[in-house]
């Protein structure tokens, strides 16, 4: 973990009181940002998850460390005791995030007369806000972003720089969108015609639920007829593509470079690894885990962990296995002839 510092400082005792934690050591120790446990740094906040890290906590240069109860006796400038150190660290570390810009409209920004923009919202420099847009309280829109006509953005949402939100997109509250993301672009719908492929009009929109995160340079296409939907609490990494008419269930997590083809339905609380390819019109049940780089061409109807790829191996070994794959049909035919000749059943 890279060190992160800000000009804001907190005493250990302040953080303990704010997050309902027990504090041992010097409660007046101050921290101004987070740091890795090893080697740590003065005025840094780190964390340890298990008793196996006892020696690392004792040797850390961090001024304040969040630890589980079994490490509460470690010699350290100050400790915060938590039954869930990683979760607690995530919550405490949020106090050091860069503050949002002040309310107002930045230089060069263009806001349509019919747009409803909360007085507490911030519109970055050179951003464009279209007709009939509704922007809620404390929304922050980054510089150079474009918000097309008839878009709604819920309270406390944050859009990075150069985000494009196309017409008829609705964002819930506390949505976070990384720089360069595009929501509501035309989907990839084509139909054969006399002169070749012709585009199918994409007339739906996009609906994003509360507390959704969408990473940098990710794209979510609008629906052809119905809306593309990302449900409450879903977390989408950088460079993910979600095609038209998809539905992403509540609290599902999708890692970077995954592509989801049109009209797929992903259940709630799923975990989809990086580089996964999901075919069109695929349905995935709730609670499914798909490991990285897997290909999913068909429905998954039972909760569980699914994989479909080989791990990297020396190229020579891979070529041997590839030759075997190519010979599988011939090997199967020979095996069936042997079974038929000797009266052996091929059933398990």
N, C-alpha and C positions, 0 to 999 in steps of 0.2 A: 504494500500500500504506500503510495506516495504521500509525503508530508503535505499538509494543507494548513495555511495560517490565514487569519484575518486580523483586523484591528480590534475586534471585539474580544473582551476577556471576561471570564467567569471564575468565581471561586468554587472550589470543590463542594463546599457546603451549600452554595446557591443551587448547583446542579442536583445535588442530593435532594434538597427540598422540592425543587421543581418537578422532579421525576419520581418522587416517593421512594428513594433509595437510602440505605444505610451507608454512612461514610466513616471510614477509619483513617487514622493518621491525621495530618494537618489539614483541617477544613479550610484554612485560609490560603492554601496553595491555589495559584491561578493558572488557567489554561487559555490559550488563544487559538486553538485549532486542534486537528487530529494528527496522529502519527502512527506509524507501524510500531508494534511492540518491540521489535528488534531493528535497530538499536534503541529506538525511541529518541525523544529530544526533550529538553527543558521547555516547560509550558505546553507540552503536547499531551493529548488524550489518546490512550490506546485501550485495547481490550484483550482479554484471554478467555478461552472457552472451557478449558478443562484443567484438572489437576496435573496433567502431564506437562503443562506449561509453567509449573511452579518456578523452575530455575530461570526461565525467560523473564517472568515478572520481576523476580528479585534482581536480575541484572539490567533490566530496562532503565533507560534514562528518561522515560516518560514521567512527567510530574503527577499524572493521575491515570489510573488504570481501572477499567471496569472488569470485575472478576466474579466467578461463581463463589458460593459460600465456602467451599472447601479451600479456597485460597485467601480467605479473609485474614489469616494470620501472617501472610507474607510481609517481610520488611519492605516498605515502599513509602515515598513521600505521602501519598494519599491513595485510597482505594474506594471505589463505589461497588457495593455488593449487590449482585443481581442473579436471580435464578435463570435468566435468559440473557447472558451477556451480549451476544451478537445483536439481538433485537434491541436491547437497551442502547447499545452503541449507536445503532442506526438512528434511534430517536434522539439521543443526546447530540450526535454529530450534526443533526439538522440545524441546530442553533447557530452553527458556524457557516451555513450556506450564505452565498452572496445575497445581500438584500435586494428586493425588487426595486425597480426604478420608481421615482416619484410619479404621482398622478399627473396627467397632462398629455398634450399632443406634441411630439417632437418636431424638430425642424424638417420641412419638406414633406411631412405626412399629408395625405389627402383623405379627408373624411366626407362622405356624401351627406348632403343636407338632411336626408331622410333617415340616416343612421341614428340609433339610440345608444349613446355611449355613456356609461356611468361616470360620474364626476370623479370617482376614485380609481378609474382605469388609467392605464398608461399605454399610449400608442407611440411606438418607436419612430425614429427618424426615417423618412422616406417610405413609410408604410402606406398602404392604400386600403381604405375601408369603403365597401360598396353600398349600394342602395338598400335600405330596409334592414340593415344589419343591426342586431341587438347584442351589445357587449355588456356583460354583467359587472358587478362590483369587484374591484381590486384585480381585474384582469390585466395581464401584462402581455403586450404584443410586441415582438422584437422588431428591430430595424429591418426595413426592406421586405417585410411580410405583406402578402396580398390577401385580403379577405373579400371574396366576391359577394355579389348580391344575395340577400335572403339567407344569411348565415346567422346562427345564434351561438353565442359563447357564454357558458355559465360562469358564475362567480368563482373567483380565486383560480382561474385557469391561467396557465403560463405558456406562451408560444415563443419559441426561439427565433433567431434571425432567419429571414428569407423563407418562412413557412408559407405555403399556398393552401388556402382553404377555399374550395370552389363552391359554387352556388348550391343552396339547399342542403347544407351540412349543418348539423346541430351537435354542439359539444355540451356535455354536462358540466357539473361543477368540479373544480380541482383537477381538471385535465391538464396534463403536461405534454407538450409536443416539442421534440428536438428540432434543431435547425435543419432547414432543407427538406423537411417532410412535406408531402403533398397529399391532401385529403380531398376526395370527391372528383378526381380526374376521370375522364371518360374510360370506361372499361374496354377490354379487348374482345369485342363481340363482332363476329363476321359471319356472313351467310353467302353460300355460292350463288352467283348470278350469271347471266348469259355471257358477260364480258369478264368474269372473274369474281373475286371475293368483294362483297359490298358490306360496309359497316352497318351494324344494328344500332339504332339510336339508344343511348343510355339515358333514360329519363327519370331514374330514381335519384336518391340522395344518399347521405351517410349519416348514421346516428352513432354518437360516441357517448357511452355512459359516464356516470360520475367516477372520479378517482382512477381514470384510465391514463396510462403513460404510453406514449408513442415515440420511438427513438428517432435519431437524426437520419434523414434521407430515406425514411420508410414511406411507402405509398399505399393508400387505401382507395380503391376505385369505388365510384358511385354505382348503385344498382342499375340494372337495365329497366326494371319496372318497379320492384320493391326496393327498399333501402338496404345498403350494406350496414351491418350492425356489429359494433363492438360493445359488449356488455360491461356493466359496472366492475371496476377493480382489475380489469385485464391489464397486463404489462407486456408491451411489445418493444423489442430491442431495435437496434439500428439496422437499416437496410433490409427490412422485412417487406414483402409484397403481399397484400391481401386483395384478391380480385373481386369483381362485381358480385353482388348478391350473397356474399359470405356472411356467416354469423359466427362470432367468437364469443364463447360463453363467459360467465362471470369468473373473475380471478384466474383466468387462464394466462399462462406465461409462454411467450414465444421468443426464442433466441434469434440472434442475428442471421441474416442471409437466408431465412426460410421463405419459401414461396408457396402460397395457398391459391389454388386455381378456383375458378368461378363456381358459385352456388354450393360451396362446401359449408358444412355445419360442424363447428368444433365445440365440444361440450364444455361444461364448467370445470374449473380446477384442473385443467389439463396442463402438462408441461411438455413443450415441444422444443427439442434441441436445435442447435444451429445448423443451417444448411439443409433442413428437411424439405422435401418436395411432396406436396399433397395434391392429388389429382382433382379434377373437377367433379362436382356432385358427390363428393365423399362426405360421409357422416362419421364423426368420431364421438364415442360415448364420453360421459363425464369421467374425470379422474384418470384419464389415459396419459401415460408417459411415453414419449417417442424419442429415442436417443438420436444423437447428432447424425446428420447426413443420411438418414433413412428415407426411403421412398414409400409413399402410401398411396397406392392406386385404387384401393378398395376400402369399403367401410370397416371400421373397428367398432364392434358392438359390445365388447366386454372390457371392463376396466382392467388395466395391467400395464406392464412395461413391454414395449415393442421395439424391435431393431431389425434392420435389413441390410446392413453393410458389413464389409470386411475391414479389419484393421490393416494399417499399412504393414507391408512385409517386404523383404528384399525382392527386387524386380525379378530375379531368376526364379524364385519360389512362386511368385505370382504368375509368371508365364506358364509354369508347369500346371498350376491349378486351372488356369484358363484353358489350356489344352484339354484337361480332363472335363471341364464343363462342356466344351464343344463336342466331346465324345459321349456325353451322357445318353443321348437318344440311341446311339449304336450299342452302348453297353446294356441299356434296358432291353432292347430287342433281343440281344444274345441271352440275357438272363431269362426272358420269357420263354425262349426256345428250349432252354435247359429245363425249366420248370415243367413245360408241356411234355417233353420227352420222358421225364422221370416221374411224372404225376405229382409234382410238388405244388401245393397251393401257394400263390403269392400273397394271400391275405395274411395280415399280422395275427 
